[in-house]
Amino acid sequence: MQLTRLAAAALVALAPCAAFAVTQADFAAKTTGDLANLCSADPKEPMGDAALNFCHGFAQGVVTVEQERAAAEHKRLFCFPNPAPSRADTLKEFVTWARANPGHLIEPAPNGLVGFLRARYPCNQP
């Protein structure tokens, strides 16, 4: 009985890092949960490479649009350090954050990603 509880606890602790099966519906990327599924895809699975490529492209698009908005309005929501972290590392952190904060999973995907970036890379500006 004690071993079963330990095994269950270990599975729960590892869940944020585990890959989830990607579905065709995830490619709509409507929610943060959809995006997290795409970003955590196993490249060995049938749709894995496509999911990871989609994730990286989607994230780059969100970051680019947000940076252009920030330049126009002179107000940044997040600030990457210099040197900037790799996109792959940042997206792994995003998946962990999304799964650790299930309330964000139903938010629109761009909002969830920007929410993560704001929390992870806050700006030190007035």
N, CA, C and O atoms as a GROMACS GRO file, in nm:
protein
  504
    1MET      N    1   0.083  -0.120   0.000
    1MET     CA    2   0.000   0.000   0.000
    1MET      C    3   0.087   0.126   0.000
    1MET      O    4   0.061   0.219  -0.076
    2GLN      N    5   0.190   0.128   0.085
    2GLN     CA    6   0.280   0.244   0.093
    2GLN      C    7   0.354   0.263  -0.041
    2GLN      O    8   0.372   0.376  -0.085
    3LEU      N    9   0.395   0.154  -0.104
    3LEU     CA   10   0.465   0.161  -0.232
    3LEU      C   11   0.373   0.219  -0.339
    3LEU      O   12   0.419   0.297  -0.423
    4THR      N   13   0.246   0.184  -0.337
    4THR     CA   14   0.151   0.237  -0.434
    4THR      C   15   0.136   0.388  -0.417
    4THR      O   16   0.130   0.461  -0.516
    5ARG      N   17   0.130   0.434  -0.292
    5ARG     CA   18   0.120   0.579  -0.267
    5ARG      C   19   0.244   0.652  -0.316
    5ARG      O   20   0.234   0.760  -0.374
    6LEU      N   21   0.361   0.593  -0.293
    6LEU     CA   22   0.485   0.655  -0.339
    6LEU      C   23   0.489   0.661  -0.491
    6LEU      O   24   0.530   0.762  -0.548
    7ALA      N   25   0.446   0.556  -0.556
    7ALA     CA   26   0.444   0.553  -0.702
    7ALA      C   27   0.347   0.658  -0.755
    7ALA      O   28   0.378   0.727  -0.852
    8ALA      N   29   0.232   0.670  -0.693
    8ALA     CA   30   0.133   0.769  -0.735
    8ALA      C   31   0.188   0.910  -0.716
    8ALA      O   32   0.171   0.996  -0.802
    9ALA      N   33   0.254   0.934  -0.604
    9ALA     CA   34   0.312   1.066  -0.578
    9ALA      C   35   0.420   1.098  -0.680
    9ALA      O   36   0.432   1.212  -0.725
   10ALA      N   37   0.499   0.999  -0.716
   10ALA     CA   38   0.604   1.020  -0.815
   10ALA      C   39   0.544   1.056  -0.951
   10ALA      O   40   0.596   1.143  -1.021
   11LEU      N   41   0.436   0.990  -0.988
   11LEU     CA   42   0.371   1.020  -1.116
   11LEU      C   43   0.315   1.161  -1.118
   11LEU      O   44   0.325   1.231  -1.219
   12VAL      N   45   0.255   1.203  -1.009
   12VAL     CA   46   0.202   1.339  -1.001
   12VAL      C   47   0.315   1.441  -1.011
   12VAL      O   48   0.301   1.543  -1.078
   13ALA      N   49   0.427   1.413  -0.944
   13ALA     CA   50   0.540   1.505  -0.948
   13ALA      C   51   0.600   1.515  -1.087
   13ALA      O   52   0.647   1.622  -1.127
   14LEU      N   53   0.599   1.407  -1.161
   14LEU     CA   54   0.657   1.406  -1.294
   14LEU      C   55   0.560   1.452  -1.402
   14LEU      O   56   0.602   1.480  -1.514
   15ALA      N   57   0.433   1.460  -1.373
   15ALA     CA   58   0.331   1.494  -1.473
   15ALA      C   59   0.360   1.624  -1.547
   15ALA      O   60   0.340   1.627  -1.669
   16PRO      N   61   0.408   1.732  -1.482
   16PRO     CA   62   0.433   1.853  -1.558
   16PRO      C   63   0.535   1.836  -1.669
   16PRO      O   64   0.535   1.914  -1.765
   17CYS      N   65   0.623   1.738  -1.659
   17CYS     CA   66   0.728   1.719  -1.758
   17CYS      C   67   0.691   1.615  -1.862
   17CYS      O   68   0.757   1.605  -1.966
   18ALA      N   69   0.589   1.537  -1.836
   18ALA     CA   70   0.555   1.427  -1.925
   18ALA      C   71   0.494   1.477  -2.055
   18ALA      O   72   0.422   1.578  -2.056
   19ALA      N   73   0.523   1.408  -2.163
   19ALA     CA   74   0.464   1.442  -2.292
   19ALA      C   75   0.320   1.393  -2.296
   19ALA      O   76   0.289   1.285  -2.246
   20PHE      N   77   0.234   1.471  -2.355
   20PHE     CA   78   0.095   1.434  -2.371
   20PHE      C   79   0.073   1.402  -2.518
   20PHE      O   80   0.139   1.459  -2.605
   21ALA      N   81  -0.018   1.313  -2.546
   21ALA     CA   82  -0.048   1.277  -2.684
   21ALA      C   83  -0.112   1.396  -2.754
   21ALA      O   84  -0.209   1.454  -2.705
   22VAL      N   85  -0.057   1.432  -2.866
   22VAL     CA   86  -0.108   1.544  -2.945
   22VAL      C   87  -0.224   1.495  -3.029
   22VAL      O   88  -0.220   1.386  -3.086
   23THR      N   89  -0.329   1.577  -3.035
   23THR     CA   90  -0.442   1.546  -3.122
   23THR      C   91  -0.450   1.652  -3.232
   23THR      O   92  -0.390   1.759  -3.222
   24GLN      N   93  -0.523   1.621  -3.334
   24GLN     CA   94  -0.542   1.717  -3.444
   24GLN      C   95  -0.605   1.845  -3.391
   24GLN      O   96  -0.575   1.954  -3.440
   25ALA      N   97  -0.693   1.834  -3.293
   25ALA     CA   98  -0.760   1.952  -3.235
   25ALA      C   99  -0.661   2.047  -3.170
   25ALA      O  100  -0.684   2.168  -3.168
   26ASP      N  101  -0.551   1.995  -3.116
   26ASP     CA  102  -0.451   2.082  -3.053
   26ASP      C  103  -0.396   2.184  -3.151
   26ASP      O  104  -0.356   2.294  -3.110
   27PHE      N  105  -0.392   2.150  -3.280
   27PHE     CA  106  -0.334   2.239  -3.380
   27PHE      C  107  -0.416   2.366  -3.402
   27PHE      O  108  -0.369   2.460  -3.465
   28ALA      N  109  -0.538   2.368  -3.351
   28ALA     CA  110  -0.615   2.493  -3.354
   28ALA      C  111  -0.554   2.594  -3.257
   28ALA      O  112  -0.572   2.714  -3.273
   29ALA      N  113  -0.483   2.544  -3.156
   29ALA     CA  114  -0.414   2.627  -3.056
   29ALA      C  115  -0.506   2.734  -2.998
   29ALA      O  116  -0.467   2.850  -2.984
   30LYS      N  117  -0.627   2.692  -2.966
   30LYS     CA  118  -0.723   2.787  -2.910
   30LYS      C  119  -0.689   2.821  -2.765
   30LYS      O  120  -0.706   2.935  -2.723
   31THR      N  121  -0.641   2.724  -2.690
   31THR     CA  122  -0.618   2.746  -2.547
   31THR      C  123  -0.471   2.727  -2.511
   31THR      O  124  -0.392   2.671  -2.588
   32THR      N  125  -0.436   2.774  -2.394
   32THR     CA  126  -0.302   2.752  -2.342
   32THR      C  127  -0.275   2.604  -2.327
   32THR      O  128  -0.162   2.559  -2.349
   33GLY      N  129  -0.377   2.527  -2.290
   33GLY     CA  130  -0.361   2.382  -2.279
   33GLY      C  131  -0.328   2.319  -2.413
   33GLY      O  132  -0.243   2.230  -2.421
   34ASP      N  133  -0.394   2.365  -2.520
   34ASP     CA  134  -0.362   2.315  -2.654
   34ASP      C  135  -0.216   2.343  -2.687
   34ASP      O  136  -0.144   2.255  -2.735
   35LEU      N  137  -0.173   2.466  -2.661
   35LEU     CA  138  -0.036   2.505  -2.693
   35LEU      C  139   0.063   2.425  -2.609
   35LEU      O  140   0.167   2.383  -2.660
   36ALA      N  141   0.033   2.404  -2.482
   36ALA     CA  142   0.122   2.324  -2.397
   36ALA      C  143   0.133   2.182  -2.449
   36ALA      O  144   0.241   2.123  -2.446
   37ASN      N  145   0.022   2.125  -2.497
   37ASN     CA  146   0.028   1.990  -2.556
   37ASN      C  147   0.118   1.988  -2.678
   37ASN      O  148   0.200   1.897  -2.693
   38LEU      N  149   0.105   2.087  -2.764
   38LEU     CA  150   0.189   2.093  -2.883
   38LEU      C  151   0.336   2.108  -2.846
   38LEU      O  152   0.423   2.045  -2.906
   39CYS      N  153   0.362   2.193  -2.748
   39CYS     CA  154   0.501   2.222  -2.709
   39CYS      C  155   0.567   2.108  -2.634
   39CYS      O  156   0.689   2.104  -2.620
   40SER      N  157   0.488   2.014  -2.584
   40SER     CA  158   0.544   1.901  -2.509
   40SER      C  159   0.541   1.772  -2.590
   40SER      O  160   0.563   1.664  -2.536
   41ALA      N  161   0.513   1.783  -2.718
   41ALA     CA  162   0.501   1.664  -2.803
   41ALA      C  163   0.632   1.585  -2.808
   41ALA      O  164   0.741   1.642  -2.800
   42ASP      N  165   0.618   1.457  -2.820
   42ASP     CA  166   0.732   1.367  -2.837
   42ASP      C  167   0.762   1.358  -2.987
   42ASP      O  168   0.677   1.314  -3.064
   43PRO      N  169   0.882   1.399  -3.030
   43PRO     CA  170   0.911   1.397  -3.173
   43PRO      C  171   0.908   1.257  -3.234
   43PRO      O  172   0.906   1.243  -3.357
   44LYS      N  173   0.907   1.155  -3.152
   44LYS     CA  174   0.901   1.018  -3.202
   44LYS      C  175   0.758   0.974  -3.235
   44LYS      O  176   0.738   0.874  -3.303
   45GLU      N  177   0.660   1.051  -3.187
   45GLU     CA  178   0.520   1.020  -3.214
   45GLU      C  179   0.483   1.068  -3.355
   45GLU      O  180   0.552   1.153  -3.411
   46PRO      N  181   0.375   1.014  -3.413
   46PRO     CA  182   0.339   1.048  -3.552
   46PRO      C  183   0.327   1.198  -3.581
   46PRO      O  184   0.374   1.243  -3.686
   47MET      N  185   0.267   1.276  -3.493
   47MET     CA  186   0.252   1.420  -3.518
   47MET      C  187   0.350   1.502  -3.436
   47MET      O  188   0.337   1.624  -3.427
   48GLY      N  189   0.449   1.437  -3.376
   48GLY     CA  190   0.540   1.505  -3.285
   48GLY      C  191   0.621   1.618  -3.346
   48GLY      O  192   0.623   1.728  -3.292
   49ASP      N  193   0.687   1.592  -3.457
   49ASP     CA  194   0.767   1.698  -3.520
   49ASP      C  195   0.680   1.814  -3.565
   49ASP      O  196   0.716   1.931  -3.546
   50ALA      N  197   0.566   1.783  -3.625
   50ALA     CA  198   0.475   1.890  -3.669
   50ALA      C  199   0.428   1.973  -3.550
   50ALA      O  200   0.420   2.095  -3.558
   51ALA      N  201   0.397   1.907  -3.439
   51ALA     CA  202   0.350   1.978  -3.320
   51ALA      C  203   0.458   2.070  -3.265
   51ALA      O  204   0.430   2.185  -3.232
   52LEU      N  205   0.581   2.020  -3.255
   52LEU     CA  206   0.690   2.103  -3.203
   52LEU      C  207   0.720   2.220  -3.295
   52LEU      O  208   0.746   2.331  -3.249
   53ASN      N  209   0.718   2.196  -3.426
   53ASN     CA  210   0.741   2.305  -3.521
   53ASN      C  211   0.631   2.410  -3.511
   53ASN      O  212   0.658   2.530  -3.515
   54PHE      N  213   0.507   2.364  -3.499
   54PHE     CA  214   0.394   2.456  -3.483
   54PHE      C  215   0.412   2.538  -3.356
   54PHE      O  216   0.395   2.660  -3.358
   55CYS      N  217   0.445   2.471  -3.247
   55CYS     CA  218   0.464   2.538  -3.118
   55CYS      C  219   0.567   2.650  -3.130
   55CYS      O  220   0.542   2.762  -3.087
   56HIS      N  221   0.682   2.618  -3.187
   56HIS     CA  222   0.789   2.717  -3.198
   56HIS      C  223   0.748   2.834  -3.288
   56HIS      O  224   0.777   2.949  -3.256
   57GLY      N  225   0.682   2.805  -3.398
   57GLY     CA  226   0.636   2.912  -3.487
   57GLY      C  227   0.530   2.999  -3.422
   57GLY      O  228   0.533   3.121  -3.435
   58PHE      N  229   0.436   2.936  -3.354
   58PHE     CA  230   0.329   3.008  -3.284
   58PHE      C  231   0.391   3.101  -3.180
   58PHE      O  232   0.357   3.219  -3.172
   59ALA      N  233   0.482   3.046  -3.099
   59ALA     CA  234   0.546   3.125  -2.994
   59ALA      C  235   0.624   3.242  -3.052
   59ALA      O  236   0.617   3.353  -3.000
   60GLN      N  237   0.700   3.217  -3.159
   60GLN     CA  238   0.776   3.326  -3.220
   60GLN      C  239   0.683   3.434  -3.273
   60GLN      O  240   0.713   3.553  -3.262
   61GLY      N  241   0.570   3.394  -3.330
   61GLY     CA  242   0.474   3.491  -3.378
   61GLY      C  243   0.417   3.577  -3.266
   61GLY      O  244   0.406   3.699  -3.280
   62VAL      N  245   0.381   3.514  -3.155
   62VAL     CA  246   0.329   3.588  -3.040
   62VAL      C  247   0.433   3.686  -2.987
   62VAL      O  248   0.402   3.802  -2.960
   63VAL      N  249   0.556   3.640  -2.974
   63VAL     CA  250   0.663   3.726  -2.921
   63VAL      C  251   0.688   3.842  -3.016
   63VAL      O  252   0.703   3.956  -2.971
   64THR      N  253   0.694   3.817  -3.145
   64THR     CA  254   0.719   3.923  -3.243
   64THR      C  255   0.608   4.028  -3.240
   64THR      O  256   0.637   4.148  -3.238
   65VAL      N  257   0.482   3.984  -3.240
   65VAL     CA  258   0.370   4.078  -3.235
   65VAL      C  259   0.374   4.160  -3.106
   65VAL      O  260   0.353   4.281  -3.108
   66GLU      N  261   0.401   4.094  -2.995
   66GLU     CA  262   0.406   4.164  -2.866
   66GLU      C  263   0.521   4.265  -2.863
   66GLU      O  264   0.505   4.376  -2.812
   67GLN      N  265   0.635   4.228  -2.916
   67GLN     CA  266   0.749   4.321  -2.918
   67GLN      C  267   0.721   4.442  -3.008
   67GLN      O  268   0.762   4.553  -2.976
   68GLU      N  269   0.653   4.420  -3.120
   68GLU     CA  270   0.617   4.533  -3.207
   68GLU      C  271   0.516   4.624  -3.140
   68GLU      O  272   0.526   4.746  -3.150
   69ARG      N  273   0.418   4.565  -3.070
   69ARG     CA  274   0.320   4.645  -2.996
   69ARG      C  275   0.390   4.726  -2.888
   69ARG      O  276   0.361   4.844  -2.869
   70ALA      N  277   0.483   4.662  -2.818
   70ALA     CA  278   0.555   4.728  -2.710
   70ALA      C  279   0.638   4.845  -2.762
   70ALA      O  280   0.644   4.950  -2.698
   71ALA      N  281   0.700   4.827  -2.877
   71ALA     CA  282   0.780   4.936  -2.935
   71ALA      C  283   0.692   5.054  -2.972
   71ALA      O  284   0.730   5.170  -2.951
   72ALA      N  285   0.574   5.027  -3.025
   72ALA     CA  286   0.482   5.134  -3.064
   72ALA      C  287   0.425   5.207  -2.943
   72ALA      O  288   0.407   5.329  -2.947
   73GLU      N  289   0.397   5.134  -2.837
   73GLU     CA  290   0.334   5.192  -2.718
   73GLU      C  291   0.434   5.226  -2.608
   73GLU      O  292   0.396   5.285  -2.506
   74HIS      N  293   0.559   5.191  -2.626
   74HIS     CA  294   0.665   5.215  -2.527
   74HIS      C  295   0.634   5.152  -2.392
   74HIS      O  296   0.663   5.209  -2.287
   75LYS      N  297   0.576   5.033  -2.398
   75LYS     CA  298   0.547   4.960  -2.274
   75LYS      C  299   0.563   4.811  -2.300
   75LYS      O  300   0.485   4.750  -2.374
   76ARG      N  301   0.666   4.754  -2.240
   76ARG     CA  302   0.693   4.612  -2.260
   76ARG      C  303   0.628   4.530  -2.149
   76ARG      O  304   0.629   4.569  -2.032
   77LEU      N  305   0.572   4.415  -2.186
   77LEU     CA  306   0.511   4.326  -2.089
   77LEU      C  307   0.610   4.224  -2.034
   77LEU      O  308   0.591   4.173  -1.924
   78PHE      N  309   0.715   4.196  -2.110
   78PHE     CA  310   0.819   4.104  -2.065
   78PHE      C  311   0.950   4.147  -2.128
   78PHE      O  312   0.952   4.211  -2.233
   79CYS      N  313   1.058   4.111  -2.063
   79CYS     CA  314   1.191   4.150  -2.110
   79CYS      C  315   1.286   4.031  -2.099
   79CYS      O  316   1.316   3.984  -1.989
   80PHE      N  317   1.332   3.983  -2.213
   80PHE     CA  318   1.426   3.873  -2.210
   80PHE      C  319   1.562   3.923  -2.162
   80PHE      O  320   1.600   4.036  -2.191
   81PRO      N  321   1.634   3.838  -2.088
   81PRO     CA  322   1.769   3.878  -2.046
   81PRO      C  323   1.862   3.876  -2.168
   81PRO      O  324   1.827   3.827  -2.274
   82ASN      N  325   1.980   3.931  -2.148
   82ASN     CA  326   2.081   3.929  -2.253
   82ASN      C  327   2.202   3.851  -2.202
   82ASN      O  328   2.266   3.896  -2.107
   83PRO      N  329   2.235   3.739  -2.259
   83PRO     CA  330   2.178   3.680  -2.379
   83PRO      C  331   2.042   3.616  -2.350
   83PRO      O  332   2.015   3.570  -2.239
   84ALA      N  333   1.959   3.615  -2.451
   84ALA     CA  334   1.825   3.557  -2.437
   84ALA      C  335   1.835   3.405  -2.426
   84ALA      O  336   1.925   3.343  -2.483
   85PRO      N  337   1.743   3.346  -2.352
   85PRO     CA  338   1.742   3.199  -2.343
   85PRO      C  339   1.699   3.139  -2.477
   85PRO      O  340   1.641   3.208  -2.561
   86SER      N  341   1.728   3.012  -2.496
   86SER     CA  342   1.686   2.948  -2.620
   86SER      C  343   1.533   2.934  -2.622
   86SER      O  344   1.470   2.923  -2.517
   87ARG      N  345   1.477   2.936  -2.740
   87ARG     CA  346   1.333   2.918  -2.754
   87ARG      C  347   1.291   2.783  -2.698
   87ARG      O  348   1.189   2.773  -2.630
   88ALA      N  349   1.369   2.679  -2.726
   88ALA     CA  350   1.334   2.545  -2.678
   88ALA      C  351   1.330   2.540  -2.526
   88ALA      O  352   1.237   2.483  -2.469
   89ASP      N  353   1.430   2.598  -2.460
   89ASP     CA  354   1.431   2.599  -2.313
   89ASP      C  355   1.314   2.678  -2.257
   89ASP      O  356   1.250   2.636  -2.160
   90THR      N  357   1.286   2.792  -2.317
   90THR     CA  358   1.175   2.875  -2.270
   90THR      C  359   1.042   2.803  -2.286
   90THR      O  360   0.956   2.811  -2.198
   91LEU      N  361   1.024   2.733  -2.397
   91LEU     CA  362   0.898   2.662  -2.418
   91LEU      C  363   0.884   2.542  -2.326
   91LEU      O  364   0.772   2.506  -2.288
   92LYS      N  365   0.993   2.478  -2.289
   92LYS     CA  366   0.987   2.371  -2.189
   92LYS      C  367   0.940   2.429  -2.055
   92LYS      O  368   0.859   2.368  -1.986
   93GLU      N  369   0.993   2.546  -2.020
   93GLU     CA  370   0.949   2.612  -1.897
   93GLU      C  371   0.802   2.651  -1.905
   93GLU      O  372   0.729   2.641  -1.807
   94PHE      N  373   0.759   2.696  -2.023
   94PHE     CA  374   0.619   2.731  -2.042
   94PHE      C  375   0.528   2.612  -2.016
   94PHE      O  376   0.426   2.625  -1.949
   95VAL      N  377   0.564   2.496  -2.068
   95VAL     CA  378   0.483   2.375  -2.048
   95VAL      C  379   0.474   2.343  -1.899
   95VAL      O  380   0.365   2.314  -1.849
   96THR      N  381   0.586   2.348  -1.830
   96THR     CA  382   0.586   2.320  -1.686
   96THR      C  383   0.499   2.421  -1.612
   96THR      O  384   0.420   2.383  -1.525
   97TRP      N  385   0.511   2.549  -1.647
   97TRP     CA  386   0.430   2.654  -1.584
   97TRP      C  387   0.282   2.632  -1.611
   97TRP      O  388   0.200   2.642  -1.520
   98ALA      N  389   0.248   2.602  -1.736
   98ALA     CA  390   0.106   2.584  -1.772
   98ALA      C  391   0.045   2.469  -1.695
   98ALA      O  392  -0.067   2.481  -1.645
   99ARG      N  393   0.115   2.360  -1.683
   99ARG     CA  394   0.061   2.243  -1.614
   99ARG      C  395   0.059   2.263  -1.463
   99ARG      O  396  -0.022   2.202  -1.394
  100ALA      N  397   0.147   2.347  -1.412
  100ALA     CA  398   0.148   2.377  -1.268
  100ALA      C  399   0.042   2.480  -1.232
  100ALA      O  400   0.011   2.499  -1.114
  101ASN      N  401  -0.013   2.548  -1.333
  101ASN     CA  402  -0.115   2.651  -1.313
  101ASN      C  403  -0.236   2.620  -1.399
  101ASN      O  404  -0.262   2.690  -1.497
  102PRO      N  405  -0.311   2.515  -1.364
  102PRO     CA  406  -0.420   2.468  -1.450
  102PRO      C  407  -0.528   2.571  -1.479
  102PRO      O  408  -0.600   2.558  -1.578
  103GLY      N  409  -0.540   2.672  -1.397
  103GLY     CA  410  -0.638   2.777  -1.424
  103GLY      C  411  -0.609   2.852  -1.554
  103GLY      O  412  -0.699   2.910  -1.613
  104HIS      N  413  -0.484   2.850  -1.597
  104HIS     CA  414  -0.446   2.918  -1.722
  104HIS      C  415  -0.471   2.833  -1.846
  104HIS      O  416  -0.469   2.884  -1.957
  105LEU      N  417  -0.494   2.703  -1.828
  105LEU     CA  418  -0.505   2.612  -1.942
  105LEU      C  419  -0.622   2.646  -2.035
  105LEU      O  420  -0.618   2.613  -2.153
  106ILE      N  421  -0.725   2.711  -1.982
  106ILE     CA  422  -0.842   2.742  -2.065
  106ILE      C  423  -0.834   2.882  -2.127
  106ILE      O  424  -0.921   2.919  -2.206
  107GLU      N  425  -0.733   2.958  -2.093
  107GLU     CA  426  -0.714   3.091  -2.152
  107GLU      C  427  -0.678   3.078  -2.300
  107GLU      O  428  -0.626   2.975  -2.342
  108PRO      N  429  -0.705   3.181  -2.378
  108PRO     CA  430  -0.656   3.179  -2.516
  108PRO      C  431  -0.504   3.159  -2.517
  108PRO      O  432  -0.433   3.212  -2.432
  109ALA      N  433  -0.456   3.083  -2.613
  109ALA     CA  434  -0.314   3.046  -2.617
  109ALA      C  435  -0.219   3.166  -2.612
  109ALA      O  436  -0.122   3.162  -2.536
  110PRO      N  437  -0.242   3.273  -2.690
  110PRO     CA  438  -0.149   3.386  -2.682
  110PRO      C  439  -0.148   3.450  -2.543
  110PRO      O  440  -0.042   3.490  -2.495
  111ASN      N  441  -0.263   3.459  -2.479
  111ASN     CA  442  -0.271   3.518  -2.345
  111ASN      C  443  -0.193   3.435  -2.245
  111ASN      O  444  -0.122   3.489  -2.160
  112GLY      N  445  -0.207   3.303  -2.254
  112GLY     CA  446  -0.133   3.216  -2.162
  112GLY      C  447   0.016   3.227  -2.181
  112GLY      O  448   0.091   3.232  -2.084
  113LEU      N  449   0.060   3.230  -2.306
  113LEU     CA  450   0.204   3.241  -2.333
  113LEU      C  451   0.258   3.374  -2.283
  113LEU      O  452   0.363   3.377  -2.220
  114VAL      N  453   0.188   3.483  -2.311
  114VAL     CA  454   0.234   3.614  -2.263
  114VAL      C  455   0.228   3.620  -2.110
  114VAL      O  456   0.316   3.679  -2.048
  115GLY      N  457   0.127   3.559  -2.049
  115GLY     CA  458   0.121   3.553  -1.902
  115GLY      C  459   0.242   3.483  -1.845
  115GLY      O  460   0.299   3.528  -1.745
  116PHE      N  461   0.282   3.372  -1.906
  116PHE     CA  462   0.402   3.302  -1.863
  116PHE      C  463   0.526   3.391  -1.880
  116PHE      O  464   0.607   3.403  -1.789
  117LEU      N  465   0.539   3.453  -1.997
  117LEU     CA  466   0.657   3.536  -2.023
  117LEU      C  467   0.664   3.653  -1.927
  117LEU      O  468   0.774   3.691  -1.884
  118ARG      N  469   0.550   3.711  -1.893
  118ARG     CA  470   0.548   3.822  -1.795
  118ARG      C  471   0.597   3.776  -1.658
  118ARG      O  472   0.672   3.846  -1.591
  119ALA      N  473   0.551   3.656  -1.619
  119ALA     CA  474   0.592   3.602  -1.489
  119ALA      C  475   0.738   3.560  -1.489
  119ALA      O  476   0.809   3.580  -1.390
  120ARG      N  477   0.784   3.502  -1.596
  120ARG     CA  478   0.921   3.448  -1.603
  120ARG      C  479   1.026   3.554  -1.632
  120ARG      O  480   1.137   3.548  -1.580
  121TYR      N  481   0.990   3.653  -1.718
  121TYR     CA  482   1.085   3.755  -1.759
  121TYR      C  483   1.028   3.895  -1.738
  121TYR      O  484   1.003   3.969  -1.833
  122PRO      N  485   1.006   3.931  -1.611
  122PRO     CA  486   0.950   4.064  -1.584
  122PRO      C  487   1.049   4.175  -1.624
  122PRO      O  488   1.171   4.155  -1.622
  123CYS      N  489   0.994   4.290  -1.658
  123CYS     CA  490   1.077   4.405  -1.691
  123CYS      C  491   1.103   4.486  -1.565
  123CYS      O  492   1.017   4.499  -1.479
  124ASN      N  493   1.222   4.538  -1.557
  124ASN     CA  494   1.258   4.626  -1.445
  124ASN      C  495   1.251   4.769  -1.494
  124ASN      O  496   1.353   4.837  -1.509
  125GLN      N  497   1.129   4.814  -1.519
  125GLN     CA  498   1.108   4.948  -1.568
  125GLN      C  499   0.993   5.012  -1.488
  125GLN      O  500   0.910   4.940  -1.433
  126PRO      N  501   0.989   5.142  -1.483
  126PRO     CA  502   0.881   5.208  -1.409
  126PRO      C  503   0.745   5.187  -1.471
  126PRO      O  504   0.645   5.237  -1.419
   0.00000   0.00000   0.00000
